[in-house]
Structure formats: structure tokens, C-alpha cells
Amino acid sequence: MLETMRRLGTATNSLHRGMKDAVDTFGALLVDAFHYLALFGMVAQGRASLADILLLFIYLEIGAMVGIYFKTTRLPVRYLIYVAITALGRMLIEIVGAEHRTGMDILVITGAILLLSFAVLVLRFGSYKYPSDRPAADLAR
């Protein structure tokens, strides 16, 4: 009976490893395909404005974030902040370029970018100063 249970456990672990490897490979393929699709979509258009390039960066950051999540089962918050900073930068460029406004809205957007940049600094310092010893500890809760 004990030998049967050990064999069953070994077979289950082997199956789990095989499934995880297959899903990781498929996820990496999807992330790479996403990157190439976004890049070639811009090339097919024939031109790229600064807003298009920043939108491409947003797509690439989201794709990288999804890829990291599938590889590590952890969602990096910093990537979300990077996406927000890029989106605010895109909005700032569109406001200044299209409408030629120079009012409070520009100061608010630049203040938000500065605040998010400070948040990234705090997160990076916190992860350096207080590293996570057990990455699976937050999954057990």
C-alpha cells in the first residue's frame, strides 16, 4: 500500500511538472507573439507618432507583466505603475501637442507622474531593504 501511494505521488508530481512546463512554453510563445504583433502592426501602418510609440510601450509592459505573472505566479505592482506613468506621459504629450494648453491640467499630470515615480522609488527601496524570504507565503493566506 505504501509503495502504491509513493508511486502515485511521484506520477502526480511528474504530471504536474510536465503540465507546468507546457503552459510556461505556451505562455512565452504568446508573449513573444504579442510583442511581434504590436511591432509589425505599427510598421504596417507606415508611420508612427510619439503617441503610437508610447501606446506600444504600454502594450509591451502589459505583455511583460502577464508573462511574469505566468512564470512566477506573482503580479509585480511596479509594472502597473510603469503603465500608469507611460499613459500619463502619453496624455501629457497629446494635451500639449494637440490643444497647446499650458494650464493647471499640465501641472496636475506632471505632479501625478512625479508621485508615481516616487512610489516606484519607495517600492524598489522596500524590496531591496526588506526582501521577501518566502515568495509563497502570500499565497498561503
Secondary structure, DSSP 8 states (H G I E B T S, - for coil): -HHHHHHHHHHHHHHHHHHHHHHHHHHHHHHHHHHHHHHHHHHHHS---HHHHHHHHHHHHHHHHHHHHHHHS---HHHHHHHHHHHHHHHHHHIIIII---SHHHHHHHHHHHHHHHHHHHHHHHHHHS--S-TTTTT--
